[in-house]
Amino acid sequence: MELEIFQKEMAERFAAFDKKSGPFFLMTVLTAEMGELAETVKNDDPGRVSEELADLVFTAVSIANIYGINLSNALKEKYLNRSTKEISEKWKEPYLGKRVERL
């Protein structure tokens, strides 16, 4: 399923609930899901990683819908229209520095 279609279906089904819950609540959920994803990655459990990634995307799409953001366009603009080097330079982590120089 394409992201734009998924986002539209999410809006149709959950927009009222998400607006009542509010973006701060959804950020709390997103943070909790991130912790669950970290735990499943640490445990190298691909089935659970898939489940937790789905939870993260679900929550991120809910937040995007509250703010009227077309997430597909935002992702294209920020990541697909830039080089790997441009994206990686933002992180400036010491271990990435050497890798970025090779990009």
N, C-alpha and C positions, 0 to 999 in steps of 0.2 A: 504494500500500500504506500502511496506517495504521502510525504509529510503534509502537504497542503490539504489533501483529502482527510487525513487523520485529524489534523488540527480543526478543520471545519466540523467534522463529526463530533469531536470533543466539545466544541463550542455549543453545538446543538443539544448535546446531551447533558453537559455539566456546567455550562456558563452561569446559570442562576446560582447553583450551589457554590461554585468557586467565588463568585462575587460576594456572596454572603460570608463565606469563610475568610476572604480577604487575602491579599498578597503576603502579609506577614505570616499568617498561618501556613500558607503554602510554602513559604521559605523554610519554616520550621520542619515541615514534612520533607522538603527537598534535602535539608541538612541531615535528617534522620536516615533517609534513604541512601545518602552518600556514605554514611557510616556503615550501613548494612552492605553496601557494595564493596567498601574497603575490606570488610571482614570476609566476604565471599572470595574476593580476589586473593587475599592473604591465605585462605584455605584452598585455593585453586579448585573451586567448584564451578565448572562451566555452566551447569544447569541453573544454579542459583545466581551466577553472574548475569545470565540472560534475564532472569526474573527481576533482579535489582536494577539493571539498565532500563528495562521496560518501566519500572516504577519511577525512575529518574526522568525519563522522557515524558511520561504521563504528567508528572508534576510540572516540569518545565513548560510543557505546552499549555497547561492550565494557567500558569503565570503569564505566558505570552498572550493568551486570550484575554485575560483581565486588562492588559495594557494595549490591546488591539494591534499586537505585533505579528506580522507574517513571519513566522520562524524560518520557513524555507528561504525567504528572501534575505533575512538577516544572516543566516548561515552562509549562503552563497556570497553575499557581500563581504563578510568578514573572513571567510576561509577559502572559498573556491576562486575568488578573484585576487588572491595574494599568493606569493611564492612561499614555499616551505621555510625558507630562510627568514622572510619577513615575519612569519607567524612565530617561529621559534625564538627569534631575537628578543621578543617581548619578555620571555621568561627569565633571561639573564642568570640562570642557575649555573654554578661553576661546572658541573658535569655536562651541561648542555653546551657550554661555550666552545669546547673543542669540536663537538659534533656540528654546531652551527657553522663553524669556519669551513667545514668540508661540504656544506650544502651548496 
